[in-house]
Amino acid sequence: LAFSTWFQPKKVERTPYEIWHEKAPKFSYLRVWGCEALVKQDAPNKLDPRSIKCIFVGYPKKTMGYYFYYPLENKIFVTGNAEFLGDLNELPNYKAALSDPKSDKWLEAMNMEMQSMKDNQVRVMVDLPPNG
């Protein structure tokens, strides 16, 4: 134990995935479980809607795509042809949230989140570094 205090751990430059595949992993396909999506139907009749509202429930192991639950028929199916609705309400950054017409709601939500983190002791406030 005393021996290990003399050595600082090395900074990790790359993840094991990056070392093995020689590229950074892509996370753009990851979605929030339970978010709504419009799933395009394969061959709708002329008067049927072109897409149906479903709920994202997971990822299949052996194929590309997503698992969706269709509540009207109580079915789960796999498809990759969907537009996720959960992404439409998120603003990209703090500055955009403050310039939004609903900025008071965004500030209230952010303050509630910060208070929750403080109450649950999941963060620690530290001073900024001298050059920060």
Buried (B, 14 or more C-beta within 10 A) or exposed (E): EEEEEEEEEEEEEEEEEEEEEEEEEEEEEEBEEEEBBBBBEEEEEEEEEEBBBBBBEEBEEEEEBBBBBBEEEEEEEBBEEBEBBBEEEEBEEEEEBEEEEEEEEBEEEEEEEEEEEEEEEEEEEEEEEEEE
